[in-house]
Amino acid sequence: MLIVPVTDLQGELSSLQFITEDGAKRFLMGGAVSARCCMLGEAVDADVIVIAEGYATAASIREATAYAVVVAFDCGNLKRVAEAIRKKYLTARIIIAADDDCLTIGNPGITKAKEAAAAVNGAVAIPLFGPDRSEKAKDFNDMAQLAGHDAVHRQFEAAIAEKHLSPGPGPTGAGAGAEEVSVREFPVLAENAFIGLAGDIVRMIDPHTESDRAGLLLSAHAFFGNCIGRGPHYRVESTEHGPNLFVLKVGDSAKARKGTGEDRVRSLFRNVDDEWTTRRLHTGLSSGEGVIWEVRDPITKMVREGKGAAAVMVEETVDTGVSDKRLLVIESEFAGALRVMQREGNILSRVLRDAWDRGDLATMTKNSPARASGACISIIGHITAAELRECLDRTDMANGFGNRFFFACVRRSKFLPFGGHLREEDVTGMAGRVRRAVAQAQGVQRVIMSPAAAEGWATIYRDLSADRPGLLGSLTARAEAQVVRLATIYALWAGTQHIELEHLTAAVAVQEFCHKSVEYIFGDTLGDQAADTILAALKTAGRSGLTRTEISNLFSRNLPANQVARALGELSRRGLATQHKGAAVNGRAPEIWTAASQKEMPA
């Protein structure tokens, strides 16, 4: 007997399926199966995800194609599983593997597969058996046994080609014109970002690592800024922007070489300030209280001294605190930190926002006396695109947590099967240059712009401050602050307190790269589940559009009418969807909504 686990997409077990040797199937009594599945292969950052009805069919497809394959257990569950997959893996190309129930009225296998594909802008693959087909042959497991795995693989490639599937939830469904299809290019950091000592570090390391150059540069900036500490700053009105950066590298798990580059930069800075790299580099973001504790001020309490009338209250130090207020957190599993922040009562998000802003940290609870002042906290996080889309919720965007980060798409830059051969003398020489730059920067207080930089800043400021829609706007809303903060670091690399025009243009190049990274990861997603679901369905429907009734049916009529109206209003306000009246039926003209074409969408 084969026992198949039934789980949700988070891996939580909800039931079991028992398959006997004669093919009979039954589920554990009382277990939940709706919208549940069994995953064969790794779906995180998968380019193609196949959804099939039964386990044997899914296993044959997996063996034939090497794609990630999801078992939906029956055709009635295909659409629910597909919608759950699309919600979690926005950029994956989804193929529904149909069972050809040609002997059953209405052929539910193909009918339900097509419904599921339409709901998620996917493709349908149908098994082929030829003229000598037996009555028992109906799925891809049967096709594999009759025609071989190569034939199965070719059928899936044909389904992708026929549908013209491209990564992402763009409007490639039926009815969409060819001019509307848009495949986003992987962002590339402009060469003028690699100036000065930071650029020299990247050029030294790059030939000897598989890491992305953009990731190396941002790591170098984050390490350097934290090594300097809070002191040098650029002032905007009464706000002081210090050299501490929050960087989030987004790339495939284990394949983007996010951590490899970090190790190269860490090795360099170990030669710059060994005590700092040993004591002030940490990992494990789990609580706001834990962050404060790592940079805490001395803790005192009042105690009674003496007896009777002569007794007095005196202050006694119970913890000497931490004298070095620098803290660089390198979090290789940043998705875990994002999940922790979603727990009720967790204050990690608020503490990190305060750490980016000012460095003065405290809790409001009586039982947590630790406070910190003048802390310089920097973060380098690693995450996959799928994890980021899943974990970064609307609260994180609305409260400004997300837009304090530089988001950087990274990928493997080259293949070095035996690693690089970075010479120790090159590292030592570079470390000496960095050590002198750190010492000079620590003697700087206020950083200001040169006249040429100020003139350039006046030119670009309006564009950096422009309001942009959706997640793109939410996650890049601090563009002005991020640019001046990074320009300050470029100036400090050069050993000056003046931001020059080349420092400003380099910082703008990094900001534009991060802007494109957010666009690449999230596209035109709004961060509103109802609005995003409707928009994806409208794109799939193409020019024929959807009626209000059909839109309500997207949510199985479980979303209140006022919420549907709010989501449609948001899409209309942003120019992403339009409304018109259809042809009258029984004297009533239905309200029809269509997605705006790519040419009409706002930039």
VOVO-609259 format. One line per field, with one value per residue (C-alpha): residue in one letter; x, y, z. Coordinates in nm, 2 decimals. Example, Ala and Ser with C-alpha at 12.3 -4.5 7.8 and 13.67 -1.06 7.14 Angstrom:
! residues 2
r	[A | S]
u	[1.23 | 1.37]
v	[-0.45 | -0.11]
w	[0.78 | 0.71]
***
This chain:
! residues 603
r	[M | L | I | V | P | V | T | D | L | Q | G | E | L | S | S | L | Q | F | I | T | E | D | G | A | K | R | F | L | M | G | G | A | V | S | A | R | C | C | M | L | G | E | A | V | D | A | D | V | I | V | I | A | E | G | Y | A | T | A | A | S | I | R | E | A | T | A | Y | A | V | V | V | A | F | D | C | G | N | L | K | R | V | A | E | A | I | R | K | K | Y | L | T | A | R | I | I | I | A | A | D | D | D | C | L | T | I | G | N | P | G | I | T | K | A | K | E | A | A | A | A | V | N | G | A | V | A | I | P | L | F | G | P | D | R | S | E | K | A | K | D | F | N | D | M | A | Q | L | A | G | H | D | A | V | H | R | Q | F | E | A | A | I | A | E | K | H | L | S | P | G | P | G | P | T | G | A | G | A | G | A | E | E | V | S | V | R | E | F | P | V | L | A | E | N | A | F | I | G | L | A | G | D | I | V | R | M | I | D | P | H | T | E | S | D | R | A | G | L | L | L | S | A | H | A | F | F | G | N | C | I | G | R | G | P | H | Y | R | V | E | S | T | E | H | G | P | N | L | F | V | L | K | V | G | D | S | A | K | A | R | K | G | T | G | E | D | R | V | R | S | L | F | R | N | V | D | D | E | W | T | T | R | R | L | H | T | G | L | S | S | G | E | G | V | I | W | E | V | R | D | P | I | T | K | M | V | R | E | G | K | G | A | A | A | V | M | V | E | E | T | V | D | T | G | V | S | D | K | R | L | L | V | I | E | S | E | F | A | G | A | L | R | V | M | Q | R | E | G | N | I | L | S | R | V | L | R | D | A | W | D | R | G | D | L | A | T | M | T | K | N | S | P | A | R | A | S | G | A | C | I | S | I | I | G | H | I | T | A | A | E | L | R | E | C | L | D | R | T | D | M | A | N | G | F | G | N | R | F | F | F | A | C | V | R | R | S | K | F | L | P | F | G | G | H | L | R | E | E | D | V | T | G | M | A | G | R | V | R | R | A | V | A | Q | A | Q | G | V | Q | R | V | I | M | S | P | A | A | A | E | G | W | A | T | I | Y | R | D | L | S | A | D | R | P | G | L | L | G | S | L | T | A | R | A | E | A | Q | V | V | R | L | A | T | I | Y | A | L | W | A | G | T | Q | H | I | E | L | E | H | L | T | A | A | V | A | V | Q | E | F | C | H | K | S | V | E | Y | I | F | G | D | T | L | G | D | Q | A | A | D | T | I | L | A | A | L | K | T | A | G | R | S | G | L | T | R | T | E | I | S | N | L | F | S | R | N | L | P | A | N | Q | V | A | R | A | L | G | E | L | S | R | R | G | L | A | T | Q | H | K | G | A | A | V | N | G | R | A | P | E | I | W | T | A | A | S | Q | K | E | M | P | A]
u	[0.00 | 0.12 | 0.05 | 0.05 | 0.06 | -0.20 | -0.07 | -0.12 | 0.16 | 0.32 | 0.37 | 0.12 | -0.03 | -0.42 | -0.49 | -0.35 | -0.44 | -0.41 | -0.36 | -0.38 | -0.20 | -0.52 | -0.54 | -0.82 | -0.79 | -0.93 | -0.86 | -0.82 | -1.16 | -1.21 | -0.91 | -0.91 | -0.84 | -0.98 | -0.70 | -0.45 | -0.19 | 0.12 | 0.44 | 0.69 | 1.01 | 1.11 | 0.86 | 1.06 | 1.17 | 1.07 | 1.02 | 0.75 | 0.50 | 0.28 | -0.05 | -0.19 | -0.48 | -0.33 | -0.01 | 0.10 | 0.04 | 0.23 | 0.52 | 0.54 | 0.54 | 0.81 | 1.03 | 0.97 | 1.02 | 1.21 | 0.95 | 0.81 | 0.48 | 0.18 | -0.08 | -0.43 | -0.59 | -0.90 | -1.01 | -1.25 | -0.95 | -0.74 | -0.86 | -0.83 | -0.48 | -0.38 | -0.51 | -0.31 | 0.00 | -0.04 | -0.08 | 0.24 | 0.45 | 0.36 | 0.62 | 0.60 | 0.46 | 0.17 | 0.07 | -0.24 | -0.20 | -0.54 | -0.69 | -0.87 | -1.20 | -1.34 | -1.58 | -1.74 | -2.01 | -1.87 | -1.51 | -1.46 | -1.08 | -1.02 | -1.31 | -1.18 | -0.82 | -0.91 | -1.10 | -0.80 | -0.56 | -0.79 | -0.80 | -0.42 | -0.32 | -0.17 | -0.15 | -0.32 | -0.13 | -0.35 | -0.21 | -0.20 | -0.25 | -0.30 | -0.57 | -0.50 | -0.59 | -0.73 | -1.04 | -0.83 | -0.58 | -0.66 | -0.37 | 0.00 | 0.10 | -0.07 | 0.09 | 0.43 | 0.38 | 0.26 | 0.48 | 0.77 | 0.88 | 1.03 | 0.68 | 0.54 | 0.82 | 0.75 | 0.38 | 0.45 | 0.70 | 0.43 | 0.18 | 0.42 | 0.49 | 0.13 | 0.03 | 0.34 | 0.38 | 0.64 | 0.74 | 0.52 | 0.15 | 0.14 | -0.15 | -0.06 | -0.40 | -0.67 | -0.77 | -0.45 | -0.28 | 0.08 | 0.17 | 0.05 | 0.29 | 0.58 | 0.87 | 1.07 | 1.45 | 1.68 | 1.81 | 2.17 | 2.36 | 2.51 | 2.89 | 2.90 | 2.80 | 3.14 | 3.35 | 3.62 | 3.74 | 3.42 | 3.45 | 3.81 | 3.70 | 3.44 | 3.69 | 3.94 | 3.69 | 3.48 | 3.71 | 3.74 | 3.37 | 3.05 | 2.86 | 2.68 | 2.87 | 2.58 | 2.55 | 2.92 | 2.90 | 2.61 | 2.77 | 3.09 | 2.88 | 2.70 | 3.02 | 3.20 | 2.91 | 2.87 | 3.25 | 3.25 | 2.97 | 2.72 | 2.88 | 2.91 | 2.57 | 2.39 | 2.12 | 1.78 | 1.61 | 1.63 | 1.68 | 2.03 | 2.10 | 2.39 | 2.60 | 2.40 | 2.23 | 1.96 | 2.03 | 1.81 | 1.96 | 1.69 | 1.79 | 1.75 | 1.83 | 2.18 | 2.22 | 2.25 | 2.57 | 2.44 | 2.64 | 2.96 | 3.01 | 2.93 | 3.22 | 3.46 | 3.37 | 3.38 | 3.73 | 3.85 | 3.71 | 3.85 | 4.19 | 4.05 | 3.90 | 3.92 | 3.76 | 3.46 | 3.41 | 3.45 | 3.22 | 2.98 | 2.86 | 2.56 | 2.28 | 1.94 | 1.67 | 1.39 | 1.28 | 1.31 | 1.42 | 1.71 | 1.83 | 1.82 | 2.01 | 2.30 | 2.35 | 2.21 | 2.31 | 2.42 | 2.12 | 2.07 | 1.82 | 1.75 | 1.85 | 1.81 | 2.14 | 2.16 | 1.90 | 1.62 | 1.60 | 1.95 | 1.85 | 1.88 | 1.80 | 2.11 | 2.15 | 2.33 | 2.46 | 2.33 | 2.46 | 2.74 | 2.59 | 2.77 | 3.03 | 3.05 | 2.72 | 2.80 | 2.60 | 2.59 | 2.32 | 2.37 | 2.05 | 2.08 | 1.72 | 1.55 | 1.21 | 1.22 | 1.25 | 0.96 | 0.74 | 0.84 | 0.73 | 0.38 | 0.33 | 0.10 | 0.30 | 0.63 | 0.81 | 1.10 | 0.97 | 0.93 | 1.27 | 1.44 | 1.26 | 1.39 | 1.74 | 1.74 | 1.61 | 1.79 | 1.96 | 1.78 | 1.58 | 1.35 | 1.05 | 0.73 | 0.72 | 0.80 | 0.97 | 1.22 | 1.45 | 1.71 | 1.74 | 2.00 | 2.12 | 2.34 | 2.33 | 2.45 | 2.26 | 2.30 | 2.13 | 2.22 | 1.95 | 1.91 | 1.58 | 1.43 | 1.18 | 0.90 | 0.96 | 0.97 | 0.63 | 0.48 | 0.61 | 0.62 | 0.26 | 0.07 | 0.15 | 0.52 | 0.47 | 0.23 | 0.44 | 0.76 | 0.96 | 1.01 | 1.12 | 1.41 | 1.58 | 1.78 | 1.63 | 1.88 | 1.82 | 2.12 | 2.23 | 2.53 | 2.77 | 2.99 | 3.09 | 3.40 | 3.41 | 3.74 | 3.67 | 3.88 | 4.24 | 4.24 | 4.59 | 4.65 | 4.88 | 4.60 | 4.35 | 4.61 | 4.69 | 4.32 | 4.25 | 4.51 | 4.33 | 4.00 | 4.14 | 4.26 | 3.92 | 3.75 | 3.98 | 3.92 | 3.55 | 3.53 | 3.67 | 3.39 | 3.07 | 2.83 | 2.85 | 2.73 | 2.69 | 2.93 | 2.78 | 2.78 | 2.62 | 2.36 | 2.27 | 2.23 | 2.03 | 1.78 | 1.74 | 1.66 | 1.48 | 1.13 | 1.16 | 1.29 | 0.99 | 0.73 | 0.43 | 0.42 | 0.14 | 0.13 | 0.41 | 0.66 | 0.56 | 0.54 | 0.88 | 1.07 | 0.90 | 1.22 | 1.42 | 1.54 | 1.66 | 1.82 | 2.01 | 2.15 | 2.25 | 2.43 | 2.59 | 2.72 | 2.89 | 3.04 | 3.19 | 3.32 | 3.49 | 3.67 | 3.78 | 3.58 | 3.29 | 3.17 | 2.93 | 3.05 | 2.85 | 3.00 | 2.90 | 2.55 | 2.52 | 2.66 | 2.40 | 2.13 | 2.25 | 2.22 | 1.87 | 1.76 | 1.89 | 1.70 | 1.39 | 1.42 | 1.47 | 1.14 | 0.97 | 1.12 | 1.01 | 0.66 | 0.57 | 0.24 | 0.13 | -0.06 | -0.02 | -0.40 | -0.51 | -0.85 | -0.73 | -0.44 | -0.67 | -0.91 | -0.64 | -0.48 | -0.82 | -0.89 | -0.56 | -0.65 | -0.99 | -0.83 | -1.05 | -1.37 | -1.34 | -1.54 | -1.88 | -1.93 | -2.09 | -1.79 | -1.56 | -1.76 | -1.73 | -1.35 | -1.39 | -1.67 | -1.90 | -1.72 | -1.59 | -1.85 | -1.98 | -1.84 | -1.49 | -1.52 | -1.63 | -1.33 | -1.09 | -1.23 | -1.22 | -0.85 | -0.78 | -0.97 | -0.80 | -0.46 | -0.55 | -0.51 | -0.87 | -1.16 | -1.54 | -1.80 | -2.15 | -2.20 | -2.48 | -2.82 | -2.97 | -3.33 | -3.33 | -3.03 | -2.68 | -2.41 | -2.12 | -1.80 | -1.44 | -1.13 | -0.76 | -0.58 | -0.33 | 0.04 | 0.06 | -0.21 | -0.07 | 0.10 | 0.48]
v	[0.00 | 0.35 | 0.63 | 0.98 | 1.29 | 1.56 | 1.90 | 2.28 | 2.48 | 2.55 | 2.17 | 2.13 | 1.78 | 1.77 | 1.42 | 1.10 | 0.91 | 0.53 | 0.36 | -0.02 | -0.25 | -0.28 | 0.10 | 0.16 | 0.50 | 0.64 | 0.93 | 0.95 | 1.00 | 1.36 | 1.50 | 1.81 | 1.77 | 2.08 | 2.31 | 2.07 | 1.88 | 1.67 | 1.83 | 1.63 | 1.83 | 2.18 | 2.45 | 2.75 | 2.96 | 2.69 | 2.81 | 2.56 | 2.39 | 2.11 | 2.02 | 1.67 | 1.48 | 1.16 | 1.06 | 0.80 | 1.05 | 1.32 | 1.08 | 0.99 | 1.35 | 1.43 | 1.15 | 1.26 | 1.63 | 1.70 | 1.98 | 2.04 | 1.85 | 1.89 | 1.62 | 1.77 | 1.43 | 1.49 | 1.71 | 1.91 | 2.02 | 2.13 | 2.49 | 2.54 | 2.40 | 2.61 | 2.93 | 2.85 | 2.78 | 3.10 | 3.31 | 3.17 | 3.14 | 3.45 | 3.42 | 3.04 | 2.90 | 2.67 | 2.37 | 2.17 | 1.80 | 1.69 | 1.34 | 1.26 | 1.12 | 1.07 | 0.79 | 1.02 | 1.26 | 1.61 | 1.48 | 1.63 | 1.58 | 1.81 | 2.05 | 2.10 | 2.13 | 2.41 | 2.59 | 2.57 | 2.69 | 2.99 | 3.09 | 3.12 | 3.21 | 2.86 | 2.60 | 2.26 | 1.95 | 1.66 | 1.31 | 1.16 | 0.79 | 0.76 | 0.57 | 0.24 | 0.39 | 0.14 | 0.22 | 0.23 | 0.48 | 0.83 | 1.00 | 1.08 | 0.77 | 0.56 | 0.76 | 0.71 | 0.33 | 0.32 | 0.58 | 0.64 | 0.94 | 1.13 | 1.15 | 1.28 | 1.54 | 1.66 | 1.70 | 1.94 | 2.14 | 2.16 | 2.29 | 2.56 | 2.66 | 2.66 | 2.89 | 3.11 | 3.09 | 3.33 | 3.37 | 3.59 | 3.66 | 3.89 | 3.90 | 3.60 | 3.43 | 3.39 | 3.71 | 3.90 | 4.06 | 3.99 | 4.35 | 4.32 | 4.05 | 4.18 | 3.98 | 4.17 | 4.16 | 4.07 | 4.40 | 4.50 | 4.75 | 5.03 | 5.05 | 5.41 | 5.26 | 5.09 | 5.40 | 5.46 | 5.21 | 5.02 | 4.95 | 4.85 | 4.59 | 4.44 | 4.43 | 4.25 | 3.99 | 3.95 | 3.72 | 3.48 | 3.44 | 3.32 | 3.59 | 3.88 | 4.21 | 4.41 | 4.19 | 4.23 | 4.61 | 4.64 | 4.41 | 4.62 | 4.94 | 4.77 | 4.64 | 4.97 | 5.18 | 4.97 | 4.95 | 5.33 | 5.35 | 5.62 | 5.96 | 6.07 | 6.18 | 6.37 | 6.60 | 6.66 | 6.92 | 6.77 | 6.41 | 6.27 | 5.99 | 5.77 | 5.52 | 5.21 | 5.03 | 4.76 | 4.54 | 4.24 | 4.01 | 3.83 | 3.52 | 3.15 | 2.94 | 2.80 | 2.90 | 3.28 | 3.26 | 3.52 | 3.39 | 3.32 | 3.69 | 3.78 | 3.55 | 3.73 | 4.07 | 3.95 | 3.80 | 4.14 | 4.33 | 4.07 | 4.22 | 4.57 | 4.53 | 4.18 | 4.26 | 4.42 | 4.12 | 3.88 | 4.05 | 4.27 | 4.06 | 3.85 | 3.64 | 3.54 | 3.82 | 3.69 | 3.97 | 4.34 | 4.29 | 4.07 | 4.34 | 4.60 | 4.37 | 4.35 | 4.73 | 4.81 | 5.10 | 5.03 | 4.91 | 5.06 | 5.03 | 5.22 | 5.03 | 5.12 | 5.19 | 5.23 | 5.16 | 5.35 | 5.72 | 5.73 | 5.51 | 5.66 | 5.54 | 5.52 | 5.41 | 5.08 | 4.95 | 4.59 | 4.55 | 4.74 | 4.73 | 4.72 | 4.98 | 4.91 | 5.03 | 4.88 | 4.58 | 4.41 | 4.14 | 3.89 | 3.69 | 3.41 | 3.30 | 3.64 | 3.48 | 3.35 | 3.70 | 3.82 | 3.54 | 3.63 | 3.99 | 3.87 | 3.72 | 3.92 | 4.13 | 4.09 | 4.43 | 4.34 | 4.54 | 4.86 | 4.82 | 4.78 | 5.08 | 5.28 | 5.14 | 5.26 | 5.60 | 5.70 | 5.42 | 5.51 | 5.19 | 5.10 | 4.89 | 5.01 | 4.71 | 4.73 | 4.39 | 4.48 | 4.76 | 4.74 | 5.06 | 5.16 | 5.50 | 5.59 | 5.24 | 5.18 | 4.87 | 4.74 | 4.44 | 4.21 | 3.96 | 3.68 | 3.56 | 3.40 | 3.59 | 3.34 | 3.37 | 3.75 | 3.76 | 3.53 | 3.69 | 4.06 | 4.15 | 4.48 | 4.59 | 4.57 | 4.79 | 5.04 | 5.09 | 5.16 | 4.86 | 4.74 | 5.07 | 5.10 | 4.82 | 4.82 | 4.52 | 4.36 | 4.08 | 3.87 | 3.55 | 3.34 | 3.55 | 3.26 | 2.90 | 2.84 | 2.46 | 2.50 | 2.84 | 3.15 | 3.21 | 3.55 | 3.63 | 3.70 | 3.99 | 4.15 | 4.12 | 4.26 | 4.55 | 4.63 | 4.59 | 4.86 | 5.10 | 5.03 | 5.06 | 5.41 | 5.50 | 5.39 | 5.59 | 5.90 | 5.85 | 5.81 | 6.16 | 6.31 | 6.44 | 6.62 | 6.54 | 6.81 | 6.83 | 7.01 | 7.29 | 7.06 | 6.78 | 7.01 | 7.13 | 6.77 | 6.69 | 6.97 | 6.82 | 6.46 | 6.52 | 6.56 | 6.23 | 6.05 | 6.19 | 6.09 | 5.88 | 5.54 | 5.28 | 4.94 | 4.75 | 4.93 | 5.26 | 5.13 | 4.96 | 5.25 | 5.53 | 5.63 | 5.68 | 6.03 | 5.92 | 5.60 | 5.80 | 6.06 | 5.79 | 5.59 | 5.91 | 5.98 | 5.64 | 5.69 | 6.02 | 5.85 | 5.58 | 5.87 | 6.02 | 6.34 | 6.51 | 6.65 | 6.45 | 6.51 | 6.47 | 6.13 | 6.01 | 6.12 | 5.97 | 5.64 | 5.63 | 5.71 | 5.41 | 5.18 | 5.31 | 5.26 | 4.91 | 4.84 | 5.00 | 4.76 | 4.47 | 4.55 | 4.58 | 4.25 | 4.07 | 4.21 | 4.35 | 4.55 | 4.37 | 4.60 | 4.42 | 4.40 | 4.03 | 4.10 | 4.36 | 4.14 | 3.84 | 4.04 | 4.19 | 3.85 | 3.72 | 4.03 | 3.98 | 3.62 | 3.71 | 3.95 | 4.19 | 4.00 | 4.10 | 3.98 | 4.08 | 4.17 | 3.83 | 3.65 | 3.87 | 3.78 | 3.41 | 3.44 | 3.44 | 3.18 | 3.47 | 3.47 | 3.83 | 4.09 | 4.31 | 4.62 | 4.47 | 4.37 | 4.73 | 4.87 | 4.65 | 4.74 | 5.11 | 5.07 | 4.91 | 5.18 | 5.46 | 5.33 | 5.29 | 4.91 | 4.83 | 4.99 | 4.95 | 4.96 | 4.84 | 4.52 | 4.42 | 4.43 | 4.09 | 4.08 | 4.46 | 4.49 | 4.58 | 4.40 | 4.58 | 4.45 | 4.51 | 4.46 | 4.50 | 4.80 | 4.70 | 4.72 | 5.03 | 5.21 | 5.11 | 5.39 | 5.38]
w	[0.00 | -0.09 | 0.16 | 0.01 | 0.24 | 0.18 | 0.29 | 0.23 | 0.06 | 0.39 | 0.43 | 0.71 | 0.70 | 0.67 | 0.56 | 0.40 | 0.08 | 0.08 | -0.25 | -0.26 | -0.50 | -0.71 | -0.75 | -0.51 | -0.33 | 0.00 | 0.22 | 0.60 | 0.75 | 0.86 | 0.68 | 0.47 | 0.09 | -0.07 | -0.20 | -0.05 | -0.25 | -0.25 | -0.39 | -0.60 | -0.64 | -0.53 | -0.63 | -0.48 | -0.77 | -1.02 | -1.37 | -1.45 | -1.21 | -1.33 | -1.15 | -1.21 | -1.07 | -0.93 | -0.77 | -1.03 | -1.31 | -1.13 | -1.06 | -1.43 | -1.53 | -1.28 | -1.41 | -1.78 | -1.74 | -1.41 | -1.35 | -1.00 | -1.00 | -0.77 | -0.70 | -0.67 | -0.61 | -0.83 | -1.11 | -0.89 | -0.68 | -0.98 | -0.98 | -0.61 | -0.60 | -0.91 | -0.75 | -0.43 | -0.64 | -0.84 | -0.52 | -0.37 | -0.69 | -0.90 | -1.17 | -1.23 | -1.55 | -1.46 | -1.67 | -1.59 | -1.68 | -1.79 | -1.76 | -2.09 | -1.95 | -2.30 | -2.20 | -1.93 | -2.03 | -2.05 | -2.02 | -1.67 | -1.68 | -1.97 | -1.88 | -1.52 | -1.64 | -1.88 | -1.60 | -1.37 | -1.64 | -1.73 | -1.36 | -1.33 | -1.69 | -1.74 | -2.01 | -2.05 | -2.15 | -2.28 | -2.32 | -2.67 | -2.74 | -3.12 | -3.31 | -3.12 | -2.79 | -2.53 | -2.32 | -2.01 | -2.13 | -2.00 | -1.82 | -1.86 | -1.66 | -1.92 | -2.20 | -2.04 | -2.03 | -2.39 | -2.57 | -2.33 | -2.12 | -2.41 | -2.57 | -2.24 | -2.22 | -2.58 | -2.51 | -2.22 | -2.43 | -2.70 | -2.44 | -2.33 | -2.69 | -2.80 | -2.51 | -2.55 | -2.18 | -2.04 | -1.67 | -1.46 | -1.43 | -1.74 | -1.98 | -2.20 | -2.17 | -2.44 | -2.60 | -2.51 | -2.81 | -2.88 | -2.82 | -2.46 | -2.36 | -2.16 | -2.02 | -1.77 | -1.81 | -1.52 | -1.37 | -1.43 | -1.22 | -1.43 | -1.44 | -1.29 | -0.96 | -0.93 | -0.85 | -0.60 | -0.34 | -0.33 | -0.70 | -0.66 | -0.40 | -0.64 | -0.93 | -0.70 | -0.58 | -0.90 | -1.10 | -0.81 | -0.71 | -0.86 | -0.68 | -0.85 | -0.88 | -0.76 | -0.45 | -0.38 | -0.41 | -0.17 | 0.08 | 0.06 | 0.13 | 0.42 | 0.58 | 0.54 | 0.67 | 0.98 | 1.04 | 1.05 | 1.31 | 1.38 | 1.36 | 1.00 | 0.87 | 0.61 | 0.76 | 0.59 | 0.81 | 1.16 | 1.04 | 1.04 | 0.78 | 0.91 | 0.71 | 0.82 | 0.53 | 0.51 | 0.21 | 0.09 | -0.17 | -0.37 | -0.57 | -0.61 | -0.31 | -0.32 | -0.68 | -0.66 | -0.45 | -0.21 | 0.09 | -0.11 | -0.19 | 0.17 | 0.28 | 0.05 | 0.18 | 0.54 | 0.48 | 0.36 | 0.66 | 0.90 | 0.79 | 0.84 | 1.20 | 1.33 | 1.67 | 1.50 | 1.26 | 1.55 | 1.80 | 1.62 | 1.32 | 1.42 | 1.28 | 1.40 | 1.39 | 1.61 | 1.84 | 1.89 | 2.25 | 2.13 | 1.89 | 2.16 | 2.40 | 2.16 | 2.16 | 2.51 | 2.73 | 3.09 | 3.30 | 3.64 | 3.92 | 4.25 | 4.56 | 4.93 | 5.11 | 5.49 | 5.75 | 5.92 | 5.89 | 5.74 | 5.45 | 5.10 | 4.75 | 4.52 | 4.16 | 4.11 | 3.78 | 3.73 | 3.37 | 3.21 | 2.87 | 2.53 | 2.46 | 2.09 | 1.94 | 1.59 | 1.49 | 1.15 | 1.12 | 0.83 | 0.80 | 0.54 | 0.60 | 0.60 | 0.53 | 0.89 | 1.02 | 0.81 | 0.94 | 1.30 | 1.25 | 1.16 | 1.50 | 1.73 | 1.98 | 1.81 | 1.79 | 1.56 | 1.27 | 1.48 | 1.64 | 1.31 | 1.17 | 1.46 | 1.41 | 1.05 | 1.14 | 1.46 | 1.65 | 1.98 | 2.08 | 2.37 | 2.44 | 2.62 | 2.85 | 3.22 | 3.23 | 2.96 | 3.10 | 2.82 | 2.61 | 2.35 | 2.23 | 1.93 | 1.79 | 1.43 | 1.31 | 0.95 | 0.79 | 0.50 | 0.43 | 0.18 | 0.05 | -0.26 | -0.47 | -0.39 | -0.02 | -0.04 | -0.23 | 0.03 | 0.35 | 0.28 | 0.37 | 0.33 | 0.69 | 0.63 | 0.32 | 0.49 | 0.80 | 0.59 | 0.69 | 0.34 | 0.19 | 0.43 | 0.23 | -0.09 | -0.28 | -0.51 | -0.76 | -0.77 | -0.96 | -1.02 | -1.23 | -1.37 | -1.31 | -1.11 | -1.04 | -0.84 | -0.69 | -0.73 | -0.65 | -0.47 | -0.36 | 0.01 | -0.07 | -0.28 | 0.01 | 0.26 | 0.04 | -0.01 | 0.36 | 0.43 | 0.20 | 0.36 | 0.71 | 0.62 | 0.47 | 0.79 | 1.01 | 0.80 | 0.79 | 1.17 | 1.20 | 0.99 | 1.14 | 0.90 | 0.53 | 0.28 | -0.09 | -0.32 | -0.54 | -0.84 | -0.65 | -0.50 | -0.85 | -0.97 | -0.66 | -0.74 | -1.09 | -0.98 | -0.65 | -0.80 | -0.99 | -0.69 | -0.49 | -0.75 | -0.62 | -0.79 | -0.77 | -0.61 | -0.44 | -0.65 | -0.50 | -0.15 | -0.16 | -0.32 | -0.13 | 0.05 | -0.27 | -0.18 | 0.16 | 0.03 | -0.24 | 0.00 | 0.25 | -0.01 | -0.16 | 0.19 | 0.20 | -0.14 | -0.01 | 0.30 | 0.09 | -0.08 | 0.26 | 0.22 | 0.39 | 0.05 | -0.17 | -0.52 | -0.84 | -0.92 | -0.57 | -0.63 | -0.97 | -0.84 | -0.56 | -0.82 | -1.03 | -0.73 | -0.65 | -1.01 | -1.00 | -0.68 | -0.83 | -1.13 | -0.89 | -0.71 | -1.05 | -1.16 | -0.84 | -0.80 | -1.14 | -1.13 | -0.81 | -0.58 | -0.25 | -0.23 | -0.25 | -0.39 | -0.65 | -0.76 | -0.80 | -1.01 | -1.22 | -1.30 | -1.40 | -1.62 | -1.80 | -1.86 | -2.00 | -2.25 | -2.44 | -2.37 | -2.00 | -1.70 | -1.57 | -1.21 | -1.15 | -1.30 | -1.08 | -0.77 | -0.87 | -0.86 | -0.48 | -0.47 | -0.37 | -0.03 | -0.07 | 0.02 | -0.27 | -0.11 | -0.10 | -0.47 | -0.55 | -0.35 | -0.53 | -0.87 | -0.77 | -0.69 | -1.02 | -1.20 | -1.01 | -1.10 | -1.47 | -1.46 | -1.54 | -1.72 | -1.71 | -1.99 | -2.05 | -2.25 | -2.49 | -2.32 | -2.21 | -2.12 | -2.10 | -1.88 | -1.99 | -1.78 | -1.63 | -1.79 | -1.67 | -1.88 | -1.80 | -1.95 | -2.22 | -2.15 | -2.37 | -2.16 | -1.82 | -1.62 | -1.61]
***
